[in-house]
Amino acid sequence: MKVRDLLTDESKWCKHVFNGPNGSHCLVGAILVCYDHIAEKRLVIQHIFRYLGLSAIAGTSSSITVWNDNATFAEVRALVEELDI
């Protein structure tokens, strides 16, 4: 499964928590659910850093969380589609 298969509409996406009480997920929460191996998770996070213009050296998944919490669902969905994650 990919993030795009999980975050199919705004009701399945959330802010401020990895996993919402209604089964929704933020971007990082969706990555944790969709990718089993740590190497896959790291690769996806590196792609997101590049897409957002963040430094992979200084960045952590928390910088992606901050972006998620300030984004719209349309922006998150565009990122997911563009990166094919």
C-alpha positions in Angstrom: 0.0 0.0 0.0 1.1 3.5 -0.7 0.3 6.8 1.1 -1.9 7.8 -1.8 -4.0 4.6 -1.2 -4.5 5.6 2.4 -5.1 9.4 2.2 -7.8 9.2 -0.5 -9.9 12.0 0.9 -9.8 14.7 3.5 -11.7 12.6 6.1 -8.8 10.2 6.1 -6.2 12.9 6.8 -5.5 14.8 10.0 -3.3 17.4 11.6 -1.4 17.5 14.9 -1.4 13.7 15.5 0.1 10.8 13.6 -3.1 8.8 13.8 -6.5 10.3 14.5 -9.3 8.7 16.5 -11.4 8.2 13.4 -8.7 6.2 11.6 -7.2 9.3 9.9 -3.5 9.9 9.5 -1.2 12.8 9.0 1.4 12.5 6.3 4.1 11.0 8.6 1.5 8.7 10.2 0.5 7.4 6.8 4.1 6.8 5.9 4.5 4.7 9.1 1.4 2.7 8.2 2.2 2.1 4.5 5.9 1.2 4.5 7.1 -1.8 6.5 10.9 -1.4 6.3 12.9 1.4 7.8 14.8 1.8 4.5 11.6 2.4 2.6 10.4 5.0 5.2 13.8 6.8 5.0 13.6 6.9 1.2 10.1 8.3 1.2 11.1 10.9 3.8 14.1 11.9 1.7 11.9 12.3 -1.4 9.6 14.6 0.6 12.5 16.6 1.9 13.7 17.3 -1.7 10.2 18.1 -2.8 9.7 20.6 0.0 13.2 22.0 -0.3 14.2 20.9 3.1 17.7 19.7 4.1 17.8 16.0 4.7 20.8 16.4 6.9 19.2 18.9 9.3 15.6 17.8 8.7 13.7 15.2 10.6 10.2 13.8 10.2 9.1 16.5 12.6 9.7 19.1 9.9 7.4 17.2 7.6 4.8 17.1 10.4 5.1 20.9 10.7 4.5 21.2 7.0 1.5 18.8 7.2 0.0 20.8 10.0 0.2 24.0 8.0 -0.9 22.5 4.7 -4.3 21.9 3.1 -5.4 18.4 2.2 -5.1 19.5 -1.5 -1.4 20.3 -0.9 -0.7 17.0 0.9 -2.5 15.1 -1.9 -0.5 16.9 -4.6 2.7 16.0 -2.9 1.6 12.4 -2.6 0.6 12.2 -6.2 3.7 14.0 -7.5 6.1 11.8 -5.6 4.0 8.6 -6.3 4.2 7.6 -2.6 
